[in-house]
């Protein structure tokens, strides 16, 4: 399911847009791997929730994308 969403981001997201995806606390490294595979050159960082658990994946186009 996440791969289908990532595949749509290039056409659905404004060029200077940012995608915010809520993730499970154990999915931080997995989302980073999926973004690297599906969206080469894009950046992803995982932000913690108030308890310090990984919770939001922030995905942005790379400079050359």
Helices and strands as residue ranges (DSSP letters): H 2-12, E 18-22, H 28-38, E 43-48, E 54-60
